[in-house]
Amino acid sequence: MDVVILGAGIAGLACADQLRAAGHQVTLFDKGRGPGGRMSTRRVELDGEQLQFDHGAQYFTVRDDRFRRQVQDWQTQGVASPWQEAGPDAWVGTPAMNAPVRRMAETHRVHFRHHVVALTRDIAGWHVRLQEGQHGPYDAAIVALPAEQAAAFLGSHDLMMAADAMAARSQPCWTAMMAFENRVPIAADSIRQHGIIGWAARDGAKPGRHDGETWVVQAHGSWSALHLEDTPEAVAQALLDALLVHADGPVPPVRYLAAHRWRFAMTPGVDKGALWNGALRLGACGDWLQGPRVELAWLSGHRLGAMIGSAAEAA
Ligand SMILES: Cc1cc2nc3c(=O)[nH]c(=O)nc-3n(C[C@H](O)[C@H](O)[C@H](O)COP(=O)(O)OP(=O)(O)OC[C@H]3O[C@@H](n4cnc5c(N)ncnc54)[C@H](O)[C@@H]3O)c2cc1C
């Protein structure tokens, strides 16, 4: 089959890997400027120096054997490394969190900066409408987007799938990115669940980084929801203040401070793994089908690709 996938995050790409292995042709469209999705990395030019911040997922767990094999392969390729600071089964992308997704995307036909506005179907098959132009027909379509965005596309074709997506509402997450002239006097490289902080990490201390003193500070979901419409400046300052409560000495000057609002960050998930409507040849994968983690998003995409492969064989 000639398959189109909406969304080239880790779920969409894991599905694409499986489909290609089963002999299908795959084309992916993603509105992002580059690879990563919610595993993305923000790059900033400051005084002639490049800074980077993992401003989405902070690390990922490796518990499932299939995912373990994938991660070992990434480690061999130099794009992932264990990071004990976050736990015995925690890993990060190297030299940045988006590196594994970038590596996966390199091996597929992915169109970044392509914002899909509609998914339609006629006698010839599936068509993807972009802000400029249209692509298709395709034999099958996969929606690999966050739940809220997936629901909008699925609703015109399969109401049950759309209802599942609507049941998996996400929480937002305000994230602040900070760079300092010198080391901030905080002994630990990470802080969990303290005051308004859900998670904070000395980003430059992760393996493979050479960024000096950079921190990523994420507010927990309920604070983010309450302050969703605050200005980025006010949020960045609040998260900086919350971090500096942990300093036990003079704090060096701040070189960079910004905030990013993830409107759809974490979903509880609906525990269905992946969805496939064989009559329409329409599928859905993503973290909202399995749980709010990188590993579970990968497993959802992997599972959908395998389901389609075996359905095609049976037919
Ligand atoms: C702030 C934050 C912190 C997190 N921390 C962790 C963590 O520490 N550990 C962990 O395991 N997980 C964490 N997660 C969750 C993890 O990042 C996600 O579960 C996982 O990356 C989801 O992958 P996905 O492929 O399902 O979705 P995504 O990565 O969101 O991929 C969907 C893709 O669809 C694209 N897209 C959306 N709409 C359109 C459109 N209309 N047209 C074209 N493309 C579109 C997007 O650009 C995106 O690339 C975190 C997430 C956030 C936001």
The ligand as an SDF file (V2000), in Angstrom:
LIG
                    3D

 53 58  0  0  0  0  0  0  0  0999 V2000
    6.8020   19.2890   28.2970 C   0  0  0  0  0  0  0  0  0  0  0  0
    6.7820   17.8030   28.0920 C   0  0  0  0  0  0  0  0  0  0  0  0
    7.5300   16.9870   28.9180 C   0  0  0  0  0  0  0  0  0  0  0  0
    7.5230   15.5960   28.7170 C   0  0  0  0  0  0  0  0  0  0  0  0
    8.3310   14.8180   29.5040 N   0  0  0  0  0  0  0  0  0  0  0  0
    8.4370   13.5100   29.2210 C   0  0  0  0  0  0  0  0  0  0  0  0
    9.3980   12.7200   29.8890 C   0  0  0  0  0  0  0  0  0  0  0  0
   10.1830   13.2170   30.7050 O   0  0  0  0  0  0  0  0  0  0  0  0
    9.4430   11.3850   29.5910 N   0  0  0  0  0  0  0  0  0  0  0  0
    8.6300   10.8110   28.6500 C   0  0  0  0  0  0  0  0  0  0  0  0
    8.7420    9.6040   28.3810 O   0  0  0  0  0  0  0  0  0  0  0  0
    7.7270   11.5620   27.9980 N   0  0  0  0  0  0  0  0  0  0  0  0
    7.6130   12.8840   28.2450 C   0  0  0  0  0  0  0  0  0  0  0  0
    6.7220   13.6560   27.5580 N   0  0  0  0  0  0  0  0  0  0  0  0
    5.7610   13.0010   26.6630 C   0  0  0  0  0  0  0  0  0  0  0  0
    6.3930   12.6040   25.3110 C   0  0  0  0  0  0  0  0  0  0  0  0
    7.1010   13.6990   24.7840 O   0  0  0  0  0  0  0  0  0  0  0  0
    5.2740   12.1970   24.3700 C   0  0  0  0  0  0  0  0  0  0  0  0
    4.4990   11.1670   24.9720 O   0  0  0  0  0  0  0  0  0  0  0  0
    5.7570   11.6760   23.0150 C   0  0  0  0  0  0  0  0  0  0  0  0
    6.8280   12.4430   22.5030 O   0  0  0  0  0  0  0  0  0  0  0  0
    4.5680   11.7060   22.0690 C   0  0  0  0  0  0  0  0  0  0  0  0
    4.9550   11.2850   20.7730 O   0  0  0  0  0  0  0  0  0  0  0  0
    3.8690   11.2820   19.6090 P   0  0  0  0  0  0  0  0  0  0  0  0
    4.5630   10.8410   18.3730 O   0  0  0  0  0  0  0  0  0  0  0  0
    2.6680   10.5270   20.0650 O   0  0  0  0  0  0  0  0  0  0  0  0
    3.3780   12.8050   19.4800 O   0  0  0  0  0  0  0  0  0  0  0  0
    4.1980   14.1030   19.0380 P   0  0  0  0  0  0  0  0  0  0  0  0
    5.6090   14.0060   19.4270 O   0  0  0  0  0  0  0  0  0  0  0  0
    3.4020   15.2660   19.5300 O   0  0  0  0  0  0  0  0  0  0  0  0
    4.1270   14.0400   17.4280 O   0  0  0  0  0  0  0  0  0  0  0  0
    3.0280   14.5510   16.7140 C   0  0  0  0  0  0  0  0  0  0  0  0
    3.5490   15.3380   15.5200 C   0  0  0  0  0  0  0  0  0  0  0  0
    2.4060   15.8340   14.7900 O   0  0  0  0  0  0  0  0  0  0  0  0
    2.7250   17.0860   14.2470 C   0  0  0  0  0  0  0  0  0  0  0  0
    1.4660   17.7720   13.9450 N   0  0  0  0  0  0  0  0  0  0  0  0
    0.4910   18.1870   14.7980 C   0  0  0  0  0  0  0  0  0  0  0  0
   -0.5490   18.7210   14.1070 N   0  0  0  0  0  0  0  0  0  0  0  0
   -0.2200   18.6240   12.7900 C   0  0  0  0  0  0  0  0  0  0  0  0
   -0.8750   19.0010   11.5730 C   0  0  0  0  0  0  0  0  0  0  0  0
   -2.0920   19.5610   11.5640 N   0  0  0  0  0  0  0  0  0  0  0  0
   -0.2380   18.7720   10.3810 N   0  0  0  0  0  0  0  0  0  0  0  0
    0.9860   18.1790   10.3620 C   0  0  0  0  0  0  0  0  0  0  0  0
    1.6590   17.8040   11.4930 N   0  0  0  0  0  0  0  0  0  0  0  0
    1.0580   18.0210   12.6770 C   0  0  0  0  0  0  0  0  0  0  0  0
    3.5640   17.7660   15.3220 C   0  0  0  0  0  0  0  0  0  0  0  0
    4.3980   18.7560   14.7570 O   0  0  0  0  0  0  0  0  0  0  0  0
    4.3570   16.5780   15.9120 C   0  0  0  0  0  0  0  0  0  0  0  0
    5.6570   16.4730   15.3300 O   0  0  0  0  0  0  0  0  0  0  0  0
    6.7290   15.0330   27.6950 C   0  0  0  0  0  0  0  0  0  0  0  0
    5.9870   15.8700   26.8650 C   0  0  0  0  0  0  0  0  0  0  0  0
    6.0170   17.2500   27.0490 C   0  0  0  0  0  0  0  0  0  0  0  0
    5.2740   18.1330   26.0930 C   0  0  0  0  0  0  0  0  0  0  0  0
  1  2  1  0
  2  3  1  0
  2 52  2  0
  3  4  2  0
  4  5  1  0
  4 50  1  0
  5  6  2  0
  6  7  1  0
  6 13  1  0
  7  8  2  0
  7  9  1  0
  9 10  1  0
 10 11  2  0
 10 12  1  0
 12 13  2  0
 13 14  1  0
 14 15  1  0
 14 50  1  0
 15 16  1  0
 16 17  1  0
 16 18  1  0
 18 19  1  0
 18 20  1  0
 20 21  1  0
 20 22  1  0
 22 23  1  0
 23 24  1  0
 24 25  2  0
 24 26  1  0
 24 27  1  0
 27 28  1  0
 28 29  2  0
 28 30  1  0
 28 31  1  0
 31 32  1  0
 32 33  1  0
 33 34  1  0
 33 48  1  0
 34 35  1  0
 35 36  1  0
 35 46  1  0
 36 37  1  0
 36 45  1  0
 37 38  2  0
 38 39  1  0
 39 40  1  0
 39 45  2  0
 40 41  1  0
 40 42  2  0
 42 43  1  0
 43 44  2  0
 44 45  1  0
 46 47  1  0
 46 48  1  0
 48 49  1  0
 50 51  2  0
 51 52  1  0
 52 53  1  0
M  END
$$$$
